[in-house]
Structure formats: structure tokens, C-alpha cells
Amino acid sequence: MSRSAFYVLFTVSGFAGLIYESIWTHYLKLFLGHAAYAQSLVLVVFMGGMAAGAAYCARLSARLANPLLGYALVEAAIGALALVFHPAFVGLTDWSYASLLPALGGEWSALAAKLALSCLLILPQSVLLGMTFPLMSAGLARAHPAAQGEAVAMLYFTNSLGAAAGVLASGFALIAWVGLPGTLRTAGMLNFVLAIAVWLLARPAHDAPIAASAQRDVRSRLLLAVAFFTGLASFVYEIAWIRMLSLVMGASTHSFELMLSTFILGLALGGLAVRRRVDRSRSPERLLAWVQIVMGLLALGTLALYDVTFTLMEALMNGLARTAAGYLLFNVSGQAIAALIMLPATFCAGMTLPLITGALLRRGGGEAAIGRVYAANTLGAIAGVLLAVHVGLPLTGLKGALIGGALVDIALGLVLLYAFAPRRLMAWSAAVAATAVLAVAAGVELDANKMTAGVFRHGELAASRNAKILFAKDGKTATVHLVKYSEAVSLRTNGKSDGSINLDPEGERGTDEITMVLTGALPLALQPGAKSAAVIGIGTGLTTHTLLQSLAIESVETVEIEAAMAEAARGFMPRNSGAFADPRGAILIDDAKSFFSTRNRRYDIIVSEPSNPWVSGVSSLFTREFYRRIRGHLNPGGMLVQWMQLYEMDASLVATVLRALGEEFAHYAVFAPSDHDLLIVAAEKPLPLAGAEVFEHPGVAKELWSVHIFSAGDFDARYIGSRATVEPLVASYGMPANSDFAPVLDLNAARHRFMEKSAVELAGLLNADVPLLELLERSRSRRPVNPLYKGAYAFERVENTRLAWYARDFLVSPRIPAPEAVPAGLQKDLELVKLRLLECREPRHLDVWLTSAARLARAINPYLAPDDAGAVWQQIMARPCFAELQEFQKRWLVLFRAAAARDAARMAEHATHLLGTQPGLGTEAREYLLLAGMAGHIATGNRPAALELWRAHKSRIRSPGSAAFRLLRCHADAASCEAEFRPYAER
């Protein structure tokens, strides 16, 4: 029997097995949630099943005539279960959400039911997966009794190598191609191929079982204990390293997959390196002792090496182009950084299981030893993760947890030396190890300033050097810092900012503050009588605080997955005092999905304000399945408010979220609280105008005034459009709805972050050259804005409104206003137009004034009410010099007046005429006319004319793929829109 063929097949088995681990874990987290306890439950179910399978094989394999045939049957069973897993999961979880969980009512009974269902879903497969390594190892060990240890080591190597490849293949390719269900089916088909191949290869084999001694001595039990505790230490390392490297590489799903594959690759290489030493070593126990000690010392060394990784990432980010090829290099280089930290110690860890198994086989453990070692090691891994997540990290931090794991490995090595080597070796080794531990514990400190820099985003460490760390804690799911910069205090999660506040009452209110206050105030303005609210993600606590300023609100429940976040948010007091001091508020530490599924409550308002979607796990809060669950927790007339960023992603990813919302809610409206964020309000009924009643609540009014929101018109100034307005644009991107099972957002968000993509052009629709959003939604009036604020963080549309008022008053008011913060170009245009069109003091045959007038039309018409904007053009047209203008010049001015008045018919008429009769138009003028003409035709219902205009002129404008033109093109003919814009998406 050729061992090589089985090694290749077992590589494929590892490939499929890691796909299962990744995908099943993802499925269960959809059901149990991503909270620390839920992740622990997933681990216990999955790895506990594997340990049980291995332990069962320890009893079973000696009774099997041919373990390889048993292995083939197990692979076939795994494949069969993989093919039915997705429909079983969907059916079972839908039934539990619809019937079981509401009937149970209580939180703990619901959790117990979910755990039981999770066991039903994956425990059988997990047990079967745990049987594969012992069965294959027993079969090859029987066939090659002189090289039993080498066979075990090679199988460990090949299986781990396949697993490392499986992580990358599923995360970077398979899920994107076929989704989660398709990835499971792919793995299932691989299992069937494996089963057939092994069955055909193994049928002739009838080797005798490996003989076992009657009893296990104390040293054999010691080796099993070492298998348990070294598994524990290794997984403490894994958890600590992943958390440490998340601060360097980012906490995205892709980063996690790179780290996990690196960890497993180290195990594989260790198994490969030790394969010949297992059988040839005079004392595998003594070799194991040295491996344990060296592993512990290498793990300690990663603390000293950690600081270098930030410098490497800074250089990497500054050297790579922000392109798709650059992102590939970012991932390859990121894996190299992960290898620098992980590979040395995991290389040693990969030697331990083969050495322990080989030692037990030599001591007469029989082939049952293979299953016992695997089971003990897996149980140790479970204990290591539970200990690290729930005890080590919260109590001792990353440094303490890593030192604790190293102490375990070093202690194991010393115990083995005591049992299997001369005592002097143990004493000498203990002294060296103790010196190393003390040196690292006392001399190495993790640089919190570098850890908070977010170097994976900005490629800069300098900005964080002078920041003051106010709070630092390694929580169960994230490392959290509160950092004081010169202008604000910032909340940092795994190095990424999750909100900042200027605690100086007289200081500038930054973009984050404006967005957070509006996230709380907007639903209150849309539903003034709301009594109950739930907030997903505490962040700085300012959104919760704002909601609690409403006198009508009776309860606000804020669900936060990480307790350290809620603790850190207290550092923003008194700015967010309502979140912590108001008895109507409650902060609950839980995952959002688990929170809603275990509480049979409904709310008037649900605010979803999680972290950025590129963060691992967060994108599941932007899926259609999540929105379906949320919809069931809204009272009649209730609404969901979804925050979404416009930075570090392009419009196609915004579209996939809007598609998901649109599949579950009949209505939604899109607002831009800042130029870099969106608020999407979804409901089952049409959404009203934001009411001024919200200003009658003193606390809410105070918060709104603090961020320069002075009237209901300020809400209107941020209103982009209803579902009917934006849906043709959304459809044009051709993106599927973001789903738990086809996670488009998660697969692409990290790449978009690296490439510095942007969707701010969606908020930029509010600043289009013509009032196209009003023309597309003519039934909705927009109330005037009082643009009092002129600071650095002014919302662009409000700032443009301020300048529009200045321009109007300069031209038509008897009193010329003072030019406060007025751009020089605007002032020059105003003076030229006033001189030539109002005072009639320059030769009118020169048409340079027309360019200035066109710029003024863009600066005034979209921002002022029809009467206010129209007054400018009425006054110009009433002057005697207007009658002396050439016909085309008059038509331009009439077009400007029509745009000011939102007179769609006249806009369409004059823009179409000018486009057809002015062959020498400049690009800027042509773009303005095309916008005005298409908007006018669409608003009057003449969509074919708009499409004809587009087709005639699209090739002669600079930005045919811009959001404004795309929106109009898609309203002109939605059916053909996606195909036309696909080339722009592929650039």
C-alpha cells in the first residue's frame, strides 16, 4: 500500500475539514450570535464533537479489521451531511425564531434551546470529523509498523497543510463564487471523492491491529496530560496573537483567515520536520521536553518582536499602490508579518502531537493511543480558548495571557525533563526559562500608542505618538482604548476609531458627533410619539444619550457585544451622561442577533449603529436575514434607522445593503447626516417629513443646536430621497442583496478599505448643479435652512446654502452683506454679473459674464427655495440690458430661472434647445444642460426624451458615470441601466 497516495488524500481531507470548521462556525454564529459566550458555545460544540469522535475511535479502531474502510465510510457520511446542512439549518432556525423561541420566553431557556439545536445541527458532523485522523493514522500505522510515528507525523503535516489551504480557498475564493451553501456542497463532493478513492485503495488491506499493553503506566498518563495542556497553551497563543495582529493588520475576516492559515501552516511544518525523528529518536519524550521549552520561549519572544510589526505595516502601507494588485500584495505581506509572529512557536507546536503519539505507541499504547492523544489535545484546545477569552484576556491582558501560555509550555517541558532526563538538565533549563520569563515580564511593554494608531488604515504611526491613553482593556471580543488627541477623545476598537467627541464645551463639533446626534434625533423627528427604542452598539453612548433626551421616550435598551466598550464609553461623560445615568436606559452586553431572538419585545425605534462592515462579523448586521428578524421586533408604525459609512467603500456596497433593506421593508428613506455617512430609515409605512416637534424637547433641542441643527429644514437639507427615488440607482449596480449566505459586504469591504474607495458621491447628490432630487420627488417639499454655522465641519449642502444666501443678497438686497468666508471665485463671479447684468456697465457683446452667471446658477438654484432663488433671475431679466442680449444668452438666463423655480417643462425645453443649437459648448456647459434637460424631461414624465438626450450627449461629457448622471439615466430607463454602467464598475 503506497503511503503517498493516502498523504495526498488526507491533504484534501484537511482542505475540506477546515472549510467545514469555517462555514459551520459561521452558520452557528448566525444563530447563536457573535458575543463571547456564543463564540465559546460554538467552539465547545464543534471541537467537543471532534474530541468525542477521536475518543470513540480510541476504543473502536482496534476492533476494526480495516480502519481505512471505516475512514472511507466516515468521509462519505460527512459528505452526505454537508449536502443537507443548509436546508436543515434554514428550516430549523426559521422554525425556532417563528415558534420555539417566542414560546419559551425566558432568556436562559431560549439560550438552552439554541444550544440544543446547534448540537443537533453540527455535533454529528463534528464527531465524524474527529474520527478521521485516528482512523487514517491507525490504517497507515498498521500497514507500516516500522514507521508508525512517521506516518502519524506525515498525516498531521498533510492534513494541516490542506487545512491551511482550505482556510484561504474558502475565504478568498469559494464563498465569493458560490456562497456559503455552495462552499459546503463543494466540500461535500470532495468528501465523496475521498471516500471512493480510499475505499478502492484500502480494500486489499487486512493488517493486524497494533498491539497494546494491558495497562497504561504513570508516564503514559503524563504524556496524555501533556497533550491536553500543550493544546491549551497553543490556543491561548492563537487567541492572543490574533488579537495582537488585528491591531496591525485590521480585524477583517480576510485578516483573520490569513492569521489562521499561518497558525495551521506552522503546525503542518512542525509535523513535517519531526516526521523522521519520531521513530529514530532514542527518547521522543526528552525531545518533546525540549520542544515544549523552546516553544514557550519563542512565544515569549513574540512580545518583544511585536513592536516591529507596526513599523513593517507602516512601511507596507506607504509603499503599496491602492489597487487590486496592491491589495493582493497587502495580504501576502500581511501573512508574512503573521508568520514572523506565529510561525516559530507553532512550528514547535506541530511537533508535539506526533511526538506524544509516537512515544505512546512505543510504550505499548496501541492504536488507541492515536485517538486518545488527539482527543486530549482537542479538549486542551477548547480549554485554552475558554481560558483565554473569559479569564486570561479580561484579567491579565494580551501580555499576561501570552506569558501564561508560555509558562504552561515551559512547565510541561520541565516536568518531562524531570521524568525522562537527568535532573541537572531540568535545573539548568528552569534557570534559563525563569530568566527569560522575568526579562520579558519586566522589560517588554506593549506600546498602546501604536496599538491605537490604526496603522493598517492610514499607514502612519506618528500621529498617535503624542496621544494620551485614557483607558485600555483587552475585552473578550476586542481590545479597547480611549485616546485623547489635541482636538477630541477617540474610542478605539482593535486600533480602529469607533467615534470621537470633543469634550470641550466651546470646541468644534466633529463629524462623528454630528452623525451620532442625528442618528438619535432623526427617528424622534420622524416619530415624535415614540416610547421605546433599542440601539445596536453603544459606541460613544451619544446616540443613546440623544434618544433619552426625548420626554416621550419611556425606555431605551442599548445592546453592546463588548463589555469593555461600555466601560470605555463612560470616559465621555458628562457629554453622554444620559446613556449611563438615566433610569429609562439599560445597557445589555450581548450580540444583537441573540439579543433580539431571546427577548420577545417590540420597539418603536431600532437604531443599528455597529462598527464598520469590514470588521469581522459586523457585516452580518447588514443582511436581509437580519433585517427580516428586526422587522419582527418593530411595533406597528415603527422604524429601523441604519447607519452606514460612505468612506472606504464604493457605491456598489451601499447598493447591496439597500437591496437587502428593500427586500424586507416596503419603504425606506436615505439621509446624509454628514458628507461621509448615510442614515437609512426603513419602515412598513410611508415615512413622514421630519417634524419640528422634536425641538420642543429641551434636551433634544440642546443636542441638535450643539451640532448646528436649528430647524426642521436642517433635516430636509440632509434628505437624499425615498425608495422610489434611489431604487433605480441601486439596481444599476447589479449587486445582489447582502445575505448571511452570500456575504457580499464582508467579502469586499476590507478590499475597499485598503483601496480607499469612496461613495461620498451619493451624499454629493444633495449638491448637484440642478435641484434634481427635488425634481425627482416633487411631492415632497423642502423647508428652508437657517445656515448660521460657518465652521470647519459644516455640512456641505448647508455651507452651500449659506453661500447661496450671500450671493442672493449681494445681487438683490439693497444692503450688501459682509463677505464672511466667501470664496474668492464666487465673489468675482458676483461682481461681474452685477456689473454687467444688473448695472449694465460693460459691453454686452462679451459673453465672459455668461460663464460667471452659469456658476452662480449652480451656486444658488439648488439651495434656495424657488421664490428666493427666482428673485435673482427675475431682477436680472427685468433690467434693460436683458432685452439687448443675444437670443441664446437670453435662453440661458431663462433656463436658470426655470431651474430656480423647479419648472421642469421649461428646463427640459430650454436645455434641449441649447444642446441642439450650440455646437461649440464647453464640457462644463454641456454637463449642466444635460443634467437640466434630463431632470426636466423625467420630472414631466417624458422619460424617452431624457434617454434620447443622454444617448446623444453622453460621449461628450467628462463624468458620465457620476452618481447624478447615473441616477437620471436609470430613471430614464431602468431596464437597460445596469448594462450601460457595467464598464464603469469594471474600471
Secondary structure, DSSP 8 states (H G I E B T S, - for coil): --HHHHHHHHHHHHHHHHHHHHHHHHHHHHHH-SSHHHHHHHHHHHHHHHHHHHHHHHHHGGG-S-HHHHHHHHHHHHHHHHHHHHHHHHHHHHHIIIIIHHHH-SHHHHHHHHHHHHHHHHHHHHHHHHHHHHHHHHHHHHH-GGGHHHHHHHHHHHHHHHHHHHHHHIIIIIHHHHHHHHHHHHHHHHHHHHHHHHHHHHTT---------SS--HHHHHHHHHHHHHHHHHHHHHHHHHHHHHHHH-SBHHHHHHHHHHHHHHHHHHHHHTTTHHHH-S-HHHHHHHHHHHHHHHHHHHHHHHHHHHHHHHHHHHHS-SSHHHHHHHHHHHHHHHHHHHHHHHHHHHHHHHHHHHHHHHTT--THHHHHHHHHHHHHHHHHHHHIIIIIHHHHHHHHHHHHHHHHHHHHHHHHHHHHS-HHHHHHHHHHHHHHHHHHHHH----HHHHTS-HHHH--SGGGTT-EEEEEEE-SS-EEEEEE-SS-EEEEETTEEEEEE---TTS---HHHHHHHHHHHHHHHH-TT--EEEEE--TTSHHHHHHTT-SS--EEEEEES-HHHHHHHGGGTTTTHHHHH-TTEEEEES-HHHHHHT----EEEEEE--S-TTBTTGGGGGSHHHHHHHHTTEEEEEEEEEEEE-BSS-HHHHHHHHHHHHHH-SEEEEEEEETTEEEEEEESS------GGGGGSHHHHHHHHHTT--SHHHHHTTEEEEHHHHHHHHHHT------SSS-HHHHHHHHHHHTT-B-HHHHHGGG-SS-HHHHHTTTS----------STT--HHHHHHHHHHHHHHHHH-SS----TT--HHHHHHHHHHIIIIIS--S-TT--HHHHHHHHHHHHHTTTS-HHHHHHHHHHHHHSHHHHTS-HHHHHHHHHHHHHHHT-HHHHHHHHHHHHHH-TT--HHHHHHHHHHHHHHHHHTT-HHHHHHHHHHHGGGSS-TTSHHHHHHHHHH-STTHHHHHHHHHT-
